[in-house]
């Protein structure tokens, strides 16, 4: 069940602003940072509640880690917390991307960040690994979720699309529970899970920019590669507002800055219509997530309160955890490139095990190591 909403919007704002500033590494890293801060350090929610929210956000389109932040804000401070958590998590990345977009327009390039990422990504990898260990104790406590997670991880590493893995895991768990119930009672068919669909009913380019980004935010499931395909279809091919190279540059900036990769929209909006375009695009692409999570707050407790939907949620949690592990394995291949990066990752794991240091300090230390190496090189 949801935790009591006993927090203030001020503390929600402070936590998610800081997370937005240090959340490098993509959705898996964002989720790990949120667990470290809100489950382990602050105790705002239990691991079970965190896993339920993490799994449930996979049922809706949009940036899942941002939606998890929005949902955690609601858990802590209800509707004001929902809005404040989302805005504060998005805002730092949006501002950074906007500044980089201006530099790109003025100078034709953006400042290099490779040296920072060299030190940050191994630290983030260790934070993800530590979160996986903690969540696994809750999510994989029984044999069958562990087997399901193993199968899901294998499927992901073999190239099965993420969305297929997630919904297959949920379906297998739900059907298995239904089969056991039928065997016990001689019983009845399963009820269907309600699907939440929101229809979002605007001179210049700003109205078209707004509705195009709302559409993408309303229907997009999957990774940054899926986002790239949607943006290519609309902004390069249909509207012709940016070139393919500009789009690739925009996605790259969204990936190397902290916070959600959906801030790629901020960059594109700036290219299309300057600062007003950046603001409009950012608001539009994230707006559906606030609406979806507002509806999902009611659904998550309903899923956990009924036996067969609780089984479905357990399956979804197990497969979501497996996907997080798959992303960590892939990240490890690119992040652990020499003795120093391996040492950074192992040192971070030891500190997470033995202390309750704020993860922001660990990431800052990794960034400092990366910059120092660049200066000495």
C-alpha positions as CSV (number, residue, x, y, z in Angstrom):
1,X,0.0,0.0,0.0
2,X,1.0,3.6,-0.4
3,X,2.9,5.2,2.3
4,X,1.4,8.0,4.3
5,X,1.8,11.4,2.6
6,X,3.6,13.0,5.5
7,X,6.2,15.1,3.7
8,X,6.3,18.7,2.5
9,X,6.6,19.9,-1.0
10,X,9.8,21.8,0.0
11,X,11.6,18.5,0.9
12,X,10.3,16.9,-2.3
13,X,11.6,19.8,-4.3
14,X,15.0,19.7,-2.6
15,X,15.5,15.9,-3.1
16,X,14.4,15.8,-6.8
17,X,16.3,18.9,-7.8
18,X,19.4,17.3,-6.5
19,X,18.6,14.0,-8.2
20,X,18.0,15.9,-11.4
21,X,21.4,17.5,-11.2
22,X,23.3,14.2,-10.7
23,X,21.1,11.6,-12.6
24,X,23.6,10.6,-15.3
25,X,23.4,7.2,-17.0
26,X,19.9,6.8,-18.3
27,X,16.7,5.4,-16.7
28,X,18.3,2.4,-14.9
29,X,20.7,4.8,-13.2
30,X,17.9,7.2,-12.3
31,X,15.9,4.4,-10.7
32,X,19.0,3.3,-8.8
33,X,19.7,6.8,-7.5
34,X,16.0,7.2,-6.4
35,X,16.1,3.9,-4.5
36,X,19.4,4.9,-2.8
37,X,18.1,8.2,-1.8
38,X,14.4,7.5,-0.9
39,X,14.5,3.9,0.2
40,X,17.9,3.4,1.8
41,X,18.8,6.8,3.1
42,X,15.5,8.5,3.8
43,X,13.0,5.6,4.2
44,X,10.2,7.4,2.4
45,X,9.0,4.1,0.9
46,X,9.7,0.4,1.3
47,X,11.5,-1.7,-1.3
48,X,8.2,-3.4,-2.0
49,X,6.4,-0.2,-2.7
50,X,9.3,1.1,-4.7
51,X,9.3,-2.1,-6.8
52,X,5.6,-1.8,-7.4
53,X,5.8,1.8,-8.6
54,X,8.8,0.9,-10.8
55,X,6.9,-2.0,-12.3
56,X,3.6,-0.1,-12.7
57,X,5.2,2.8,-14.6
58,X,6.1,0.4,-17.3
59,X,2.4,0.0,-18.1
60,X,2.2,3.6,-19.4
61,X,4.1,5.4,-22.2
62,X,6.6,8.1,-21.6
63,X,9.9,8.3,-19.7
64,X,9.6,5.7,-17.0
65,X,12.2,7.1,-14.6
66,X,10.6,10.5,-14.7
67,X,7.2,8.9,-14.1
68,X,8.7,7.1,-11.1
69,X,9.9,10.4,-9.7
70,X,6.4,11.9,-10.2
71,X,4.8,8.9,-8.5
72,X,7.2,9.0,-5.6
73,X,6.5,12.7,-5.2
74,X,2.8,11.8,-5.0
75,X,3.5,9.2,-2.4
76,X,5.3,11.7,-0.2
77,X,3.2,14.9,-0.6
78,X,0.2,13.9,-2.7
79,X,-0.9,16.1,-5.6
80,X,1.5,19.0,-5.0
81,X,4.3,16.5,-4.5
82,X,3.4,14.8,-7.8
83,X,3.8,18.1,-9.7
84,X,6.8,19.4,-7.8
85,X,8.8,16.1,-8.0
86,X,8.3,15.9,-11.8
87,X,9.2,19.5,-12.4
88,X,12.2,19.5,-10.2
89,X,13.6,16.3,-11.7
90,X,13.2,17.6,-15.2
91,X,14.2,21.2,-14.7
92,X,18.1,20.8,-14.2
93,X,18.4,18.7,-17.4
94,X,16.2,21.0,-19.4
95,X,18.2,24.1,-18.4
96,X,21.5,22.3,-19.2
97,X,20.3,21.1,-22.5
98,X,18.9,24.6,-23.3
99,X,22.3,26.1,-22.6
100,X,24.0,23.5,-24.8
101,X,21.5,24.1,-27.5
102,X,22.4,27.8,-27.5
103,X,26.1,27.0,-27.7
104,X,25.3,24.6,-30.6
105,X,23.4,27.3,-32.5
106,X,26.1,30.0,-31.8
107,X,29.2,27.9,-32.4
108,X,28.1,24.8,-34.3
109,X,29.2,22.5,-31.5
110,X,28.7,21.7,-27.8
111,X,31.2,21.6,-25.0
112,X,32.9,18.2,-24.6
113,X,31.6,16.1,-21.7
114,X,33.5,12.9,-22.3
115,X,36.0,13.5,-19.6
116,X,33.3,13.9,-17.0
117,X,31.4,10.8,-18.1
118,X,34.7,8.8,-18.0
119,X,34.6,9.0,-14.2
120,X,30.8,9.3,-13.6
121,X,29.6,6.3,-15.5
122,X,31.6,3.7,-13.5
123,X,30.2,5.3,-10.3
124,X,26.6,5.2,-11.7
125,X,27.2,1.5,-12.7
126,X,28.0,0.7,-9.1
127,X,24.9,2.5,-7.8
128,X,22.8,0.5,-10.3
129,X,24.4,-2.8,-9.1
130,X,23.8,-1.9,-5.5
131,X,20.1,-1.1,-6.2
132,X,19.7,-4.4,-8.0
133,X,21.1,-6.2,-5.0
134,X,18.6,-4.5,-2.6
135,X,15.6,-4.8,-4.9
136,X,16.4,-8.5,-5.7
137,X,15.9,-9.3,-2.0
138,X,12.3,-8.1,-2.2
139,X,11.3,-8.8,-5.8
140,X,13.0,-12.2,-6.2
141,X,12.3,-13.6,-2.7
142,X,10.4,-16.6,-4.1
143,X,11.8,-19.2,-6.7
144,X,9.4,-18.4,-9.5
145,X,10.1,-14.6,-9.8
146,X,13.8,-15.5,-9.9
147,X,13.3,-17.9,-12.7
148,X,11.1,-15.4,-14.5
149,X,13.7,-12.7,-14.1
150,X,16.4,-15.1,-15.4
151,X,14.3,-15.9,-18.5
152,X,13.6,-12.2,-19.0
153,X,17.3,-11.2,-18.8
154,X,18.2,-13.9,-21.3
155,X,15.5,-12.7,-23.7
156,X,16.7,-9.1,-23.4
157,X,20.3,-10.0,-24.0
158,X,19.2,-12.0,-27.1
159,X,17.6,-8.9,-28.5
160,X,13.9,-9.3,-27.7
161,X,12.3,-5.8,-27.4
162,X,12.0,-4.4,-23.9
163,X,8.2,-3.9,-24.1
164,X,7.7,-7.5,-25.3
165,X,9.8,-8.8,-22.3
166,X,7.9,-6.7,-19.8
167,X,4.4,-7.6,-20.9
168,X,5.3,-11.2,-21.5
169,X,6.6,-11.4,-17.9
170,X,3.4,-9.8,-16.5
171,X,1.2,-12.1,-18.7
172,X,3.0,-15.3,-17.7
173,X,2.7,-14.4,-14.0
174,X,-1.0,-13.5,-14.3
175,X,-1.8,-16.6,-16.3
176,X,0.1,-18.8,-13.9
177,X,-1.9,-17.4,-11.0
178,X,-5.1,-17.8,-12.9
179,X,-4.3,-21.4,-13.7
180,X,-3.6,-22.2,-10.1
181,X,-6.9,-20.5,-9.1
182,X,-8.8,-22.5,-11.7
183,X,-7.2,-25.7,-10.5
184,X,-8.2,-25.0,-6.9
185,X,-11.7,-23.8,-7.6
186,X,-12.6,-25.4,-10.9
187,X,-13.2,-21.8,-11.6
188,X,-13.8,-18.8,-13.6
189,X,-12.0,-16.9,-16.3
190,X,-9.6,-14.0,-15.7
191,X,-10.6,-10.4,-15.8
192,X,-8.8,-8.1,-18.2
193,X,-6.4,-5.4,-17.0
194,X,-7.9,-2.0,-17.7
195,X,-5.9,0.1,-20.2
196,X,-5.6,3.7,-19.5
197,X,-5.9,5.8,-22.7
198,X,-5.7,9.6,-22.6
199,X,-6.8,11.5,-25.6
200,X,-5.2,14.9,-25.7
201,X,-7.7,17.1,-27.6
202,X,-2.8,25.0,-31.0
203,X,1.6,32.0,-35.6
204,X,4.4,30.2,-36.3
205,X,5.7,26.8,-35.5
206,X,4.9,26.8,-31.7
207,X,1.4,25.2,-31.9
208,X,2.6,22.5,-34.3
209,X,5.7,21.9,-32.1
210,X,3.5,21.6,-29.0
211,X,1.1,19.1,-30.4
212,X,3.8,17.0,-32.1
213,X,5.6,16.7,-28.7
214,X,2.4,15.9,-26.9
215,X,1.7,13.2,-29.3
216,X,5.2,11.6,-28.9
217,X,5.0,11.8,-25.1
218,X,1.5,10.2,-25.2
219,X,2.4,7.1,-27.2
220,X,6.1,6.4,-26.9
221,X,7.2,3.2,-25.1
222,X,10.8,2.0,-25.0
223,X,14.4,3.3,-25.1
224,X,16.1,6.3,-26.6
225,X,16.3,4.5,-29.9
226,X,12.5,4.5,-30.1
227,X,12.5,8.2,-29.3
228,X,14.9,8.8,-32.1
229,X,12.6,7.0,-34.6
230,X,9.6,9.1,-33.5
231,X,11.6,12.3,-33.8
232,X,13.1,11.3,-37.1
233,X,9.6,10.7,-38.5
234,X,8.1,14.0,-37.4
235,X,10.9,16.6,-37.3
236,X,13.1,15.4,-40.2
237,X,10.8,13.6,-42.6
238,X,7.3,15.1,-42.1
239,X,8.1,18.7,-41.0
240,X,11.6,19.1,-42.3
241,X,12.5,21.4,-39.4
242,X,15.9,19.8,-38.6
243,X,18.4,17.7,-40.4
244,X,19.2,14.1,-39.5
245,X,22.6,15.2,-38.1
246,X,21.0,17.9,-36.0
247,X,18.6,15.2,-34.6
248,X,21.5,12.9,-33.8
249,X,23.3,15.8,-32.0
250,X,20.1,16.5,-30.1
251,X,19.7,12.9,-28.9
252,X,23.4,12.7,-28.0
253,X,23.1,15.8,-25.8
254,X,20.0,14.3,-24.2
255,X,21.9,11.2,-23.3
256,X,25.1,12.7,-21.9
257,X,23.4,15.3,-19.7
258,X,21.8,14.2,-16.4
259,X,18.1,13.6,-16.1
260,X,15.7,12.2,-18.6
261,X,16.7,11.7,-22.2
262,X,13.4,13.2,-23.2
263,X,15.1,16.6,-22.7
264,X,16.2,16.0,-26.3
265,X,12.9,17.8,-27.0
266,X,14.4,20.9,-25.3
267,X,17.3,20.9,-27.7
268,X,15.1,20.4,-30.8
269,X,12.6,23.1,-29.6
270,X,15.5,25.6,-29.3
271,X,16.7,24.7,-32.8
272,X,13.1,25.2,-34.2
273,X,12.0,28.4,-32.3
274,X,14.7,29.6,-29.9
275,X,14.0,29.8,-26.2
276,X,10.1,29.8,-26.6
277,X,10.4,26.7,-28.6
278,X,12.6,25.0,-26.0
279,X,10.1,25.8,-23.3
280,X,7.1,24.7,-25.3
281,X,8.7,21.4,-26.5
282,X,9.8,20.5,-22.9
283,X,6.4,21.2,-21.4
284,X,4.6,19.3,-24.2
285,X,6.6,16.1,-24.2
286,X,6.5,15.6,-20.4
287,X,2.8,16.8,-20.0
288,X,1.3,13.3,-20.8
289,X,3.5,11.7,-18.1
290,X,1.9,13.9,-15.3
291,X,-1.5,13.0,-16.6
292,X,-0.8,9.2,-16.9
293,X,0.8,9.1,-13.4
294,X,-2.1,11.0,-11.9
295,X,-4.3,8.2,-13.2
296,X,-1.9,5.4,-12.3
297,X,-1.8,6.5,-8.6
298,X,-5.2,4.9,-8.3
299,X,-4.4,1.8,-10.3
300,X,-1.2,0.7,-8.5
301,X,-2.9,0.0,-5.1
302,X,-5.8,-1.7,-6.9
303,X,-3.3,-4.0,-8.7
304,X,-1.6,-5.0,-5.4
305,X,-4.9,-5.4,-3.5
306,X,-6.2,-8.3,-5.7
307,X,-4.6,-11.7,-5.8
308,X,-4.3,-12.2,-9.6
309,X,-3.3,-8.6,-10.4
310,X,-0.8,-8.8,-7.5
311,X,0.7,-11.8,-9.3
312,X,0.7,-9.8,-12.5
313,X,2.5,-6.9,-10.7
314,X,5.1,-9.4,-9.3
315,X,5.8,-10.7,-12.8
316,X,6.1,-7.1,-14.1
317,X,8.5,-6.2,-11.2
318,X,10.7,-9.3,-11.8
319,X,11.0,-8.6,-15.6
320,X,11.6,-4.8,-14.9
321,X,14.4,-5.8,-12.6
322,X,15.8,-8.1,-15.2
323,X,15.8,-5.3,-17.8
324,X,17.6,-3.1,-15.3
325,X,20.2,-5.8,-14.9
326,X,20.5,-6.1,-18.7
327,X,21.1,-2.4,-19.1
328,X,23.8,-2.6,-16.3
329,X,25.6,-5.4,-18.1
330,X,25.6,-3.4,-21.4
331,X,26.7,-0.2,-19.5
332,X,29.5,-2.2,-17.9
333,X,31.0,-3.1,-21.3
334,X,31.4,0.5,-22.2
335,X,32.2,2.0,-18.8
336,X,34.8,-0.4,-17.4
337,X,37.5,0.2,-19.9
338,X,40.7,0.2,-17.7
339,X,42.0,-0.3,-14.2
340,X,40.9,3.2,-13.0
341,X,37.3,2.8,-14.1
342,X,37.1,-0.7,-12.4
343,X,38.6,0.8,-9.3
344,X,36.0,3.6,-9.3
345,X,33.2,1.1,-9.6
346,X,34.5,-1.2,-6.9
347,X,35.3,1.7,-4.5
348,X,31.8,3.0,-5.0
349,X,30.3,-0.4,-4.1
350,X,32.4,-0.5,-0.9
351,X,31.3,3.0,0.1
352,X,27.6,2.1,-0.6
353,X,28.0,-1.0,1.5
354,X,29.8,0.6,4.5
355,X,28.4,4.1,4.6
356,X,25.2,6.1,3.8
357,X,27.0,8.8,1.9
358,X,24.8,10.9,-0.4
359,X,25.1,9.5,-3.9
360,X,25.6,13.1,-5.2
361,X,29.0,13.1,-3.5
362,X,30.0,9.8,-5.1
363,X,29.0,11.1,-8.6
364,X,30.8,14.4,-8.0
365,X,34.0,12.5,-7.0
366,X,33.7,10.4,-10.2
367,X,33.4,13.6,-12.2
368,X,36.4,15.1,-10.5
369,X,38.5,11.9,-11.3
370,X,37.4,12.1,-14.9
371,X,38.3,15.8,-15.3
372,X,41.7,15.3,-13.5
373,X,42.6,12.5,-15.8
374,X,41.7,14.6,-18.8
375,X,43.9,17.5,-17.5
376,X,46.8,15.3,-16.8
377,X,46.5,13.5,-20.1
